[in-house]
Amino acid sequence: DQKEEVTPRRLAGGQFVLQLDAEGTYQCSLTGLIFEVTGRVKITYSLLSWSKYASLVAKPWIVGGPLFDVRCDSAPALTSIQFPHSLCLGG
């Protein structure tokens, strides 16, 4: 499972942008997100705060990891996104 590590360009407002020019699997060096694409694509993404969305999480579910907003200029070219996992070892 070969992934090419890429570093996004930072935009205002905490956004990141990746311009991927060829088919492949790419991992963001800053967020750990993994994007699988079939061709040229521009992906813009940011880390959001749970404070705005936590009330939408109904019990027994709890907030447990990062929340991302991901946008793509060519949706058919973005075939998958793998999000980083969180694991609580505190009990």
N, C-alpha and C positions, 0 to 999 in steps of 0.2 A: 504494500500500500504506500506508494510514493507520493509525498506531499512536498510542494515547493513552498518554502517559507517566504512570505512577502510582507513588506512594511508599508502600511497605508499612508496616504497623505492626510494630514490633519486639517480640518476645516473649522470655521468658527462654530461656536455652540457645542463643542465636544463631539462633532461628527468626524468620521473617517471616510475616506474614499479609496477604492481600489479600481484601477483600470487593468483588467486582465485581458491579454491579447490573444490567447490561444486556449484550446481545450486542455483540461487538466484538473488537478486537485491542489488547492492552495490553502495554506494556513497563515492567518494573520499573526504576526509576531507580537502584537500588543494585546489582543483580546483572546487569542486561542481559537477563534471561529475558523471553521474549515469550510471552504466553498468548493463545490464540484461544478465545473462548467463545461459546456460543449463547444464554446466558441467565444469570440470577443464580447466582453460585457463590462459595464461600469456598475459597481456596487457601492452604495452609500449606506453607512450604518452608524449607530450611536448606542451608547449605554444609557438606559432610562432609569429614573428613580422609581422604586416601588411605592413611594408615598402617595403618588397619584392613583395607583391601580390596586393597592392592597385590599381595599374594601370590596373588590370584585372577586377575591379569593374566598370561597365558601368553606366552612369547616366540613370535614376534618382536614382539608388541605391547608397548608401554611406556605408563606413566602419562603423560598429556599434557594434561590440562585439569582444570577444576573438576568436582567430583562433587556432585550435588544430590540431596536427598531431597524429593520433591514429593508432597503429599497433597491430595486434593480432596473436598469434601463431596457433590458431584454429578458423578460421573465422566462421564455422558453429555453434560454441558454443556461440558466441557473438551475441545475438538476437536483442539488441537495445542499443543505447547510447542516453542519454538525456543530452543536453548541457545547461549550465547556461544561463539565459536570461539577457539581458541588457535593461534598460529603461531610457531614457533621460527625466528628469523632468524640464529641463531648457528652455522649449518652443519648 
